[in-house]
Amino acid sequence: MTHWPPAVLLGVHRDAIGQAMRDMLRACGIRELDLRYSSPEVSESVRKQSWMWDVLILDGSLAGGLQAVETIRQTMGRKLKIIVIFSGPKREDILEALRAGVNDFLAYPVSRATVEKKLRRLMDQEERARPGAAVSRSASELPSRT
């Protein structure tokens, strides 16, 4: 089992979201936390301090966010756990994120309990990658087509 609490890098596009998520993560017991407000800042933090971060939580509306995920996966593999938070996600959005390499997703509005549950589940997973495991587990949670 990986250590708890994890060190979390949070990438958001607006300060209000960042502050609310920071407060929620602190209430979950997260103490090592950094906020970034653009995809280039997220990518740079991961590149320069990859040893530091256990989880990246990325706002799905952050411009270039999924491209950053793809780059992170190409350079780091699957060591860093990645959660994307969407606002009113469509099935296609979620599938695109999963193809880019995210481990899991959430939909706004999120609660502290839901965020903590997702983090604990990711941190408890085996460190070795199992092909298709994240996609099949998360795909079952996809919203149905409307």
C-alpha positions as CSV (number, residue, x, y, z in Angstrom):
1,M,0.0,0.0,0.0
2,T,1.3,3.4,-0.9
3,H,1.5,6.1,1.8
4,W,-1.3,8.3,2.9
5,P,-1.8,11.1,2.6
6,P,-0.4,11.6,-1.0
7,A,1.3,14.7,-2.3
8,V,-1.1,16.3,-4.7
9,L,-0.5,18.7,-7.6
10,L,-3.7,20.5,-8.5
11,G,-4.1,22.1,-12.0
12,V,-7.1,24.5,-12.3
13,H,-8.0,27.4,-14.6
14,R,-9.5,29.7,-12.0
15,D,-8.4,30.7,-8.5
16,A,-11.9,30.3,-7.0
17,I,-11.9,26.6,-8.0
18,G,-8.3,26.2,-6.9
19,Q,-9.0,27.7,-3.4
20,A,-12.1,25.6,-2.9
21,M,-10.3,22.4,-4.0
22,R,-7.3,23.2,-1.9
23,D,-9.5,23.6,1.2
24,M,-11.3,20.3,0.4
25,L,-8.0,18.5,-0.1
26,R,-6.6,19.8,3.2
27,A,-9.8,18.6,4.9
28,C,-9.0,15.2,3.5
29,G,-5.6,15.3,5.3
30,I,-3.5,16.3,2.3
31,R,-0.7,18.5,3.5
32,E,1.7,18.5,0.5
33,L,-0.2,20.4,-2.1
34,D,0.6,22.8,-4.9
35,L,-1.7,24.8,-7.2
36,R,-0.9,25.5,-10.9
37,Y,-3.1,27.6,-13.2
38,S,-2.1,26.5,-16.6
39,S,-1.1,23.3,-18.5
40,P,2.5,24.5,-19.0
41,E,2.8,25.2,-15.3
42,V,1.5,21.7,-14.5
43,S,3.8,20.1,-17.0
44,E,6.8,22.0,-15.7
45,S,6.1,21.1,-12.1
46,V,5.8,17.4,-13.0
47,R,8.9,17.5,-15.1
48,K,11.0,19.3,-12.5
49,Q,9.6,17.6,-9.4
50,S,8.3,14.3,-10.6
51,W,9.7,12.6,-7.5
52,M,7.5,14.8,-5.3
53,W,4.0,14.2,-6.6
54,D,1.8,11.1,-6.1
55,V,-1.4,12.4,-7.7
56,L,-2.3,15.1,-10.2
57,I,-5.9,16.4,-10.0
58,L,-6.7,18.3,-13.2
59,D,-9.6,20.6,-14.0
60,G,-11.1,19.2,-17.2
61,S,-11.6,22.8,-18.5
62,L,-7.9,23.6,-18.2
63,A,-6.7,24.5,-21.7
64,G,-4.3,21.9,-23.0
65,G,-4.9,19.7,-20.0
66,L,-5.3,16.4,-21.8
67,Q,-2.3,17.1,-24.0
68,A,-0.3,17.6,-20.8
69,V,-1.6,14.3,-19.6
70,E,-0.4,12.6,-22.8
71,T,3.0,14.2,-22.5
72,I,3.3,13.1,-18.8
73,R,2.4,9.6,-19.7
74,Q,4.9,9.5,-22.5
75,T,7.7,10.7,-20.3
76,M,6.8,9.2,-16.9
77,G,4.7,6.2,-17.6
78,R,1.9,5.5,-15.2
79,K,3.7,6.3,-11.9
80,L,1.8,9.5,-11.3
81,K,-1.9,8.9,-10.6
82,I,-4.2,11.4,-12.5
83,I,-7.8,12.4,-11.8
84,V,-9.7,14.8,-14.1
85,I,-12.6,16.7,-12.8
86,F,-15.3,17.6,-15.4
87,S,-18.2,20.0,-15.3
88,G,-21.2,18.2,-16.9
89,P,-19.0,15.6,-18.8
90,K,-20.2,13.9,-21.9
91,R,-19.3,10.3,-22.5
92,E,-16.9,11.4,-25.3
93,D,-15.1,13.7,-22.9
94,I,-14.5,11.0,-20.4
95,L,-13.4,8.5,-23.0
96,E,-10.9,11.0,-24.5
97,A,-9.5,11.6,-21.0
98,L,-9.1,7.9,-20.4
99,R,-7.4,7.5,-23.8
100,A,-5.0,10.3,-22.8
101,G,-4.0,8.3,-19.7
102,V,-6.0,9.5,-16.7
103,N,-6.7,7.0,-14.0
104,D,-10.1,8.2,-12.9
105,F,-12.5,11.1,-13.1
106,L,-14.9,13.1,-11.1
107,A,-17.8,15.5,-12.0
108,Y,-18.5,18.9,-10.4
109,P,-19.9,19.5,-7.9
110,V,-17.6,17.2,-5.8
111,S,-17.7,16.5,-2.1
112,R,-14.9,16.0,0.2
113,A,-16.0,12.4,0.8
114,T,-16.0,11.6,-2.9
115,V,-12.6,13.1,-3.5
116,E,-11.1,11.3,-0.5
117,K,-12.6,8.0,-1.6
118,K,-11.2,8.4,-5.1
119,L,-7.7,9.3,-3.8
120,R,-7.7,6.4,-1.3
121,R,-8.7,3.9,-4.0
122,L,-6.0,5.2,-6.4
123,M,-3.3,5.1,-3.6
124,D,-4.3,1.6,-2.6
125,Q,-4.0,0.1,-6.1
126,E,-1.1,-2.0,-7.0
127,E,1.9,-0.1,-8.3
128,R,2.3,-2.3,-11.4
129,A,0.1,-1.3,-14.3
130,R,-2.6,-3.7,-15.4
131,P,-3.5,-3.1,-19.1
132,G,-7.2,-2.0,-19.3
133,A,-7.9,-2.0,-15.6
134,A,-8.4,1.7,-15.2
135,V,-10.4,2.0,-18.4
136,S,-12.8,-0.9,-17.6
137,R,-13.3,0.3,-14.0
138,S,-14.0,3.9,-14.9
139,A,-15.9,3.1,-18.1
140,S,-18.6,1.4,-16.0
141,E,-19.2,4.8,-14.3
142,L,-19.7,6.7,-17.6
143,P,-23.0,8.6,-17.9
144,S,-25.3,7.0,-20.4
145,R,-25.9,8.8,-23.7
146,T,-28.7,11.3,-23.7
